[in-house]
Amino acid sequence: MHKTHPLIADLRSDTVTQPTSAMRAVMAAAPVGDDVFGDDPSINALQDKLAAMLGFDAALFVPTGTQSNLCAILAHCQRGDEYIVGQYAHTYRWEGGGAAVLGSVQPQPLNHQPDGTLALDDIEAAIKPDDVHFAKTRLLTLENTFGGKWLPFDYVQAATELAAHHGLARHLDGARLFNAAVAQAISAAGVAVPPSQAAIVAEARRIAQCFDSVSVCLSKGLGAPVGSVLCGSADLIKKAHRIRKMAGGGMRQAGLLAAAGSHVLDHHLTRLADDHALAARLASGLQGLPGVQVEPPQTNMVFVDLIGNAKARAPELLAYLQQYGVLATGLYRLRFVTHLDVDQAGIDHAVAAIRAFFK
Ligand SMILES: *Cc1c(COP(=O)(O)O)cnc(C)c1O
């Protein structure tokens, strides 16, 4: 596609961020070693840091969130076991069926409720009795945030307690756990004041402690270039470590990347509130446009549906926006994601371009 305008707001995903100069300096200075021998001090420091933040014994640095979820599911489940998962969850829909392909672990997908949760009754009904006809239901996986929505904490507690009651393990795909923690902290405080580092970590830990394992992406809103971390018990992480090696994820002097991860955990948690505020600004800027239905954003993602006469115009809108230096995605619905590298002027430009399209 011919571009007539420099890129102003790349709202396709929060993965598009460039490393900051402070981050690059930390990476350049990071002490490194061969992590397959367990010798990389920067990787060990990152793993210890996130495990301590979230209240787990151990953690494992992995190249991607996909590999992190795969290591978790295969560490919890054996061949022929089954995991319960949302129909639109990343671990089920967006990871190439890895748990089934590589682990012979059968997914049991469930439809989502409008708030993103899986109904407790549906979870309970999906747990198979101990009978030779059935796969052994072994694991419940939830995702928080899910489609930009944070799961109500009471729900997280109830769903994970239900799973434990039935002897299931619990895994959280917390790719954007800290976005959920920021929104939850603001909701708990009852005022829209950006929460402190300590408040965010406390909420993230409260969520994480409902689970046996938690995967966190460093390369989404946190802004690191590469990497995820899987947290769990020492025993679970030992199993996950073997699977990571099998999956080709044993990296060597990857402390360069882990140092960026530690940097963003120290410096980029509180700024997630800025992303949420910009998403709210984008959504409110689109109010009242005929044919445009905006879902009120809860974190850093704005979903927009085109309705009525505008229904089929998504590809045309995306191409139009690209000419004005605004990028978004439209696989199922139009999606605009805010992050470190977009500011208020960029959002206001995006709003103006969308409004101009519908003029
Ligand atoms: C991005 C993402 C992942 C992991 O994706 P990778 O691209 O493999 O790092 C996992 N779960 C969710 C919800 C995600 O958004």
Ligand as a Chemical Component Dictionary entry (heavy atoms), coordinates in Angstrom:
data_LIG
# 
_chem_comp.id                   LIG 
_chem_comp.type                 NON-POLYMER 
_chem_comp.pdbx_formal_charge   0 
_chem_comp.three_letter_code    LIG 
# 
loop_
_chem_comp_atom.comp_id 
_chem_comp_atom.atom_id 
_chem_comp_atom.alt_atom_id 
_chem_comp_atom.type_symbol 
_chem_comp_atom.charge 
_chem_comp_atom.model_Cartn_x 
_chem_comp_atom.model_Cartn_y 
_chem_comp_atom.model_Cartn_z 
_chem_comp_atom.pdbx_ordinal 
LIG C1 C1 C 0 0.723  -11.803 22.906 1  
LIG C2 C2 C 0 0.032  -12.775 23.752 2  
LIG C3 C3 C 0 0.618  -14.003 24.078 3  
LIG C4 C4 C 0 1.979  -14.425 23.605 4  
LIG O1 O1 O 0 2.324  -14.027 22.355 5  
LIG P1 P1 P 0 3.786  -14.134 21.741 6  
LIG O2 O2 O 0 3.640  -13.323 20.515 7  
LIG O3 O3 O 0 4.048  -15.563 21.523 8  
LIG O4 O4 O 0 4.763  -13.547 22.725 9  
LIG C5 C5 C 0 -0.091 -14.846 24.884 10 
LIG N1 N1 N 0 -1.298 -14.518 25.364 11 
LIG C6 C6 C 0 -1.868 -13.337 25.099 12 
LIG C7 C7 C 0 -3.188 -13.014 25.701 13 
LIG C8 C8 C 0 -1.228 -12.433 24.278 14 
LIG O5 O5 O 0 -1.813 -11.264 23.998 15 
# 
loop_
_chem_comp_bond.comp_id 
_chem_comp_bond.atom_id_1 
_chem_comp_bond.atom_id_2 
_chem_comp_bond.value_order 
_chem_comp_bond.pdbx_ordinal 
LIG C1 C2 SING 1  
LIG C2 C3 SING 2  
LIG C2 C8 DOUB 3  
LIG C3 C4 SING 4  
LIG C3 C5 DOUB 5  
LIG C4 O1 SING 6  
LIG O1 P1 SING 7  
LIG P1 O2 DOUB 8  
LIG P1 O3 SING 9  
LIG P1 O4 SING 10 
LIG C5 N1 SING 11 
LIG N1 C6 DOUB 12 
LIG C6 C7 SING 13 
LIG C6 C8 SING 14 
LIG C8 O5 SING 15 
# 
